[in-house]
Amino acid sequence: MTVNAWLLRPAAKPLLFVLLLLPLAWLVWGAVAGTLGANPAEALIRSTGDWTLRLLCLTLLVTPLRSFTGWHALARLRRMIGLYTFFYGVLHFLCFAWLDQGFDVAAILRDIAKRPFILVGSLALLLMLPLAATSFNRAIKALGAARWQALHRLVYASALLGVLHFFWMRSGKNDYAEVAVYAAVIAVLLGWRLQRWWRGRQTSPRGRSAPTR
Ligand code: HEM
């Protein structure tokens, strides 16, 4: 059975749904079993942040992977990966708002204003909001494909802000190893799109082709 045929099987989506829930299940289990280390709140905030960034990279990987491998059926899984990215981003925010700030709105706003890396993270999450809100078929129809695609280019800005957020946080500790890996992955994925867009401009008669998601 080819990869495309496998991806088109009805089981593919439910399987991905369960797979992407596993990090959360692992964290909940860790919190209940007390295996999250000396500072469980910090572990929860950091792990959910890590998963948001990993899934953001995975969302951006779908189109290049389709192009290189011919696994075009991957497209039907992209929306779920994108929505899970937003879900982990919201969890990350909620862990911070609850475990760090006790859901004190004034304290949350003060911290956002005081620590620029949190402001940048908040912007990254805010940019995901319209993407999540328009990820349903009715919204795609209402917006029209071109406008919907243009709106969904916000995912690039969100990815760049996500890495900047991580970089800024780690700069306080002079620890850039992990940040460099994410930055390199995102640079390659965005670079691939830019060169595709540029090539499209060169070859299209009106020079107006746009990058795809
Ligand atoms: C797309 C949105 C976001 C992404 C991709 C993201 C990603 C990350 C990552 C990768 C980390 C570091 C994890 C580690 O050290 O292993 C982190 C830490 C953190 N983020 Fe975010 N984040 C986002 C949004 C937010 C938002 C909205 C807030 C709060 C308003 C926030 C607050 C924090 C805090 C408090 C930490 C931990 C800092 C520390 O432990 O010193 N992030 N985030």
Residues whose N, C-alpha, C, O or C-beta is under 5 A from the ligand:
A	BS01	HEM	I45 R46 G49 D50 T52 L53 G89 F93 F96 I118 G121 S122 A124 L125 G162 F166
